[in-house]
Amino acid sequence: IVSGCSPEELPSLWERFGFRDELVTVGEPFGMWAIEAPESVAARLPIDGEGSPVFFVRELAPWKQRKVRILNGGHTAMVPAAFLAGKDLVRECMEDGVIHRFLTETEEEEIVPYVPLPHADALSFAREVEQRFENPFLDHRLLDIALNSVSKWRARVLPSVTAYLEKTGRLPGRLTFSFAALCAFYTQGQRSGEPYPVRDEAAVLNFFAAHAGDTAEALVMALAARENFWGQDLNRLPGFTAAAADDLQRIRRDGMAAAMEACRKEAAL
C-alpha cells in the first residue's frame, strides 16, 4: 500500500508526541508471509503455526494469484470508476453503499471462485481485504492507485475475466464494466469541471489522446485490439467489446455513479 499520514493530522500528532516527527506514517494491522519450501525447511524453521502469519507452501503461485487478483484486482476494478463517481480515498469508497457493494460482489462472485485455492481461504482473504480498505486512519489516494492502470488491468483483472469466461461461458459483468470505466477515466480528463492527472507510459497516453473523441464502440474496439497492451486481442473474447461499449455509453450518458449501480443490479440478475 501507499502508506502515509494526512498533513492535516500532523500538528496534533506532534503535540501528542512532544516532538516534531517528519516521518510519521500509518501502519496496517495485517501481515502475511508465504514461503515456498519443502517440509524439511518448515521443521528446521518453526515460525508458522496457530496465530502466525507465516505459511510454508509447496507452490507459491496460487498464493501470489490470490493477492494479485483479490487485493490488487479489487483495487484496479474499483478505482477508475470510484474516482469518477466523486471519491478520492479508498476508505471513502467503502463508506459509499453502491461502490462498497460493487466491490464486494465483484470479489465474491467474479474473482474469488476462480482463484486456484480452496474457496474458504480465498473468501476469507477477500473479507480481510475489505477490512483493510476500511482503515479509517489511512489516506490511500485513488489517483495514486490509478498510476499505470492499463498494465495493472492486464495483470490484475484480465486473468479473472478469462478464468470466469472459461468456467462459465459468460462474461463477468462487473469486471467487464471496469474496462469501460478505465476508458472513461483515461479520456474524460476532468471531474466536476476540474482536470485531474492521468499517469501512464507514453504509448498509453498517446493512444487515449488520439481516441478521446471516439464513440464508445470505436474506443472500446480500438483499445481492446491493442495486443501490445493486453497480450491478446480482447475483441476475440465473446461479447466483450459490445458489453464494454454499452457500459461506456451508459457512463457517458448517465454518469459513473448511476452506471455502477445499474451494472451491479444487472449482474445480480
C-alpha positions in Angstrom: 0.0 0.0 0.0 1.0 3.6 -0.3 1.1 4.5 3.3 1.3 8.0 4.7 -0.2 10.4 7.1 -2.6 13.3 6.3 -0.7 16.6 6.6 -3.7 18.0 8.4 -3.2 15.4 11.2 0.5 16.1 11.8 0.3 19.1 14.1 -2.0 17.3 16.6 0.2 14.1 16.4 3.4 16.1 17.1 1.7 17.7 20.1 0.8 14.3 21.4 4.4 13.0 20.8 6.0 16.1 22.3 8.3 16.4 19.3 8.2 17.0 15.6 8.5 13.8 13.5 8.6 14.3 9.8 8.4 10.6 9.1 5.1 9.8 10.7 3.2 7.1 8.7 0.2 4.9 9.2 0.6 1.2 9.8 -1.8 -1.6 8.9 -2.7 -4.4 11.3 -2.1 -7.1 8.7 0.7 -9.4 7.9 1.3 -12.5 5.7 4.4 -14.3 4.6 4.1 -17.3 2.3 7.3 -19.3 1.9 7.7 -21.8 -0.9 9.8 -24.6 0.7 9.9 -28.3 1.4 8.7 -29.7 4.7 12.2 -30.1 6.0 12.6 -26.3 6.0 9.5 -25.8 8.0 10.7 -28.4 10.5 14.0 -26.5 11.0 12.4 -23.0 11.0 9.3 -23.4 13.1 7.9 -19.9 12.6 4.5 -20.9 11.3 1.6 -22.4 13.2 -1.6 -21.2 15.0 -1.8 -17.4 15.1 1.3 -16.9 12.9 1.0 -15.0 9.6 3.7 -17.3 8.2 2.8 -20.2 5.8 5.0 -22.8 4.2 3.6 -23.8 0.9 4.5 -26.3 -1.8 3.9 -23.8 -4.6 3.8 -20.0 -4.2 2.0 -19.2 -7.5 -1.6 -19.7 -6.2 -0.9 -17.5 -3.2 0.5 -14.8 -5.4 -2.6 -15.1 -7.6 -4.8 -14.7 -4.5 -3.1 -11.5 -3.6 -2.9 -10.1 -7.1 -6.4 -11.0 -8.2 -8.3 -10.2 -5.0 -6.4 -7.3 -3.4 -4.8 -5.7 -6.4 -7.6 -6.7 -8.8 -10.2 -5.3 -6.4 -8.4 -2.0 -6.4 -7.9 -1.8 -10.1 -11.5 -2.9 -10.9 -12.9 -0.3 -8.5 -10.6 2.8 -8.6 -11.2 4.4 -12.0 -15.0 4.1 -11.5 -14.9 5.2 -7.9 -12.8 8.3 -8.7 -15.2 9.4 -11.5 -18.0 8.8 -9.0 -16.5 11.5 -6.8 -14.3 9.6 -4.4 -10.7 10.4 -3.6 -9.7 7.8 -0.9 -10.1 4.1 -0.7 -11.9 4.4 2.7 -14.4 6.8 1.2 -15.3 4.1 -1.3 -16.0 1.7 1.5 -18.3 4.3 3.1 -20.3 4.6 -0.2 -23.1 1.9 -0.4 -23.0 1.5 -4.1 -19.2 1.3 -4.5 -18.8 -1.0 -1.5 -21.4 -3.4 -2.8 -19.9 -3.3 -6.3 -16.5 -4.3 -4.8 -17.9 -7.0 -2.6 -20.0 -8.6 -5.3 -17.1 -8.4 -7.8 -14.8 -10.1 -5.3 -17.2 -12.8 -4.2 -18.9 -13.6 -7.5 -16.3 -12.9 -10.2 -12.9 -13.2 -8.7 -12.8 -15.5 -5.5 -14.4 -18.6 -7.1 -11.7 -18.7 -9.8 -8.6 -18.3 -7.7 -6.8 -21.7 -7.6 -7.0 -22.1 -3.8 -9.7 -23.6 -1.5 -12.8 -21.3 -1.8 -12.8 -20.7 2.0 -9.2 -19.4 2.0 -9.8 -17.1 -0.9 -13.1 -15.8 0.5 -11.6 -15.2 3.9 -8.8 -13.2 2.3 -11.3 -11.1 0.3 -13.0 -10.2 3.6 -9.7 -9.3 5.2 -9.0 -7.1 2.2 -12.3 -5.2 2.7 -11.4 -4.6 6.3 -8.0 -3.2 5.2 -9.7 -0.9 2.7 -11.9 0.4 5.5 -8.9 1.5 7.6 -10.1 4.9 8.9 -6.5 6.2 9.5 -5.1 5.6 6.1 -5.4 8.1 3.3 -4.9 5.8 0.3 -5.5 8.0 -2.6 -7.3 6.7 -5.7 -5.1 8.7 -8.1 -2.0 7.0 -6.6 -3.5 3.6 -7.2 -4.5 4.6 -10.7 -0.9 5.0 -11.8 -0.3 2.8 -14.9 -3.8 1.4 -14.7 -3.7 -0.2 -18.2 -0.8 -2.5 -17.3 -2.4 -3.1 -13.9 -5.7 -4.1 -15.5 -3.9 -6.6 -17.7 -2.0 -8.2 -14.8 -4.7 -8.0 -12.1 -8.1 -8.1 -13.7 -7.8 -9.8 -17.1 -6.9 -13.2 -15.6 -10.1 -13.1 -13.6 -12.1 -12.2 -16.7 -10.7 -15.1 -18.8 -11.0 -17.5 -15.9 -14.6 -16.6 -15.3 -15.3 -16.9 -19.1 -13.6 -20.3 -19.3 -15.5 -21.7 -16.4 -19.0 -20.3 -17.0 -19.1 -19.5 -20.7 -20.3 -16.0 -19.8 -18.7 -12.6 -19.2 -18.2 -11.3 -15.7 -20.4 -8.2 -15.8 -18.7 -6.1 -13.2 -15.2 -6.8 -14.4 -16.2 -6.0 -17.9 -17.7 -2.8 -16.6 -14.3 -2.0 -15.1 -12.8 -1.9 -18.6 -15.4 0.7 -19.7 -14.6 2.7 -16.5 -10.9 2.5 -17.5 -11.8 4.0 -20.9 -13.8 6.8 -19.2 -11.1 7.6 -16.7 -8.4 7.9 -19.4 -10.5 10.0 -21.8 -12.8 12.2 -19.6 -10.0 14.4 -18.3 -12.0 16.2 -15.7 -14.3 15.6 -12.8 -16.9 18.2 -11.8 -15.2 20.7 -14.1 -11.8 20.2 -12.5 -9.0 18.5 -14.5 -7.2 15.5 -13.0 -3.8 13.9 -13.8 -3.6 10.6 -15.6 -0.2 9.0 -15.3 0.9 6.2 -17.5 3.5 5.4 -20.1 3.7 7.5 -23.3 2.2 4.8 -25.6 -0.9 4.5 -23.4 -1.4 8.3 -23.1 -0.9 8.8 -26.8 -3.4 6.2 -27.6 -6.1 7.7 -25.5 -5.3 11.2 -26.7 -5.8 10.0 -30.3 -9.1 8.3 -29.5 -10.6 10.6 -26.9 -13.3 11.8 -29.4 -14.3 8.3 -30.5 -17.7 6.8 -30.0 -18.0 4.4 -27.1 -17.9 1.4 -29.5 -15.0 2.7 -31.6 -12.9 3.5 -28.4 -13.5 0.1 -26.8 -12.9 -1.8 -30.0 -9.6 0.1 -30.7 -8.4 -0.3 -27.1 -9.3 -4.0 -27.0 -7.4 -4.6 -30.2 -4.1 -3.3 -28.7 -2.3 -6.6 -28.2 0.8 -4.8 -27.0 -1.3 -3.6 -24.1 -3.1 -6.9 -23.3 -1.1 -9.7 -24.7 -4.1 -10.6 -26.9 -6.9 -9.1 -28.9 -9.7 -8.7 -26.4 -12.2 -8.3 -29.3 -11.9 -12.1 -29.5 -13.5 -12.6 -26.1 -17.1 -13.5 -26.9 -19.3 -10.5 -26.4 -16.7 -8.4 -24.6 -16.5 -5.5 -26.9 -20.2 -5.0 -27.2 -20.8 -5.3 -23.5 -18.0 -2.9 -22.5 -19.1 -0.4 -25.2 -22.6 -0.5 -23.8 -21.2 0.2 -20.3 -19.1 3.1 -21.6 -22.1 4.6 -23.4 -24.1 4.4 -20.2 -21.3 6.0 -18.2 -21.2 8.9 -20.6 -25.0 9.3 -20.7 -25.9 8.7 -17.0 -22.7 9.4 -15.1 -20.5 6.9 -13.3 -22.4 6.5 -10.0 -25.7 5.7 -11.8 -23.9 3.4 -14.3 -22.1 1.5 -11.4 -25.4 0.9 -9.7 -27.1 -0.3 -12.9 -24.2 -2.6 -13.6 -24.3 -4.3 -10.2 -28.1 -4.7 -10.4 -27.9 -6.3 -13.9 -25.0 -8.6 -12.9 -27.1 -9.8 -9.9 -29.9 -11.0 -12.2 
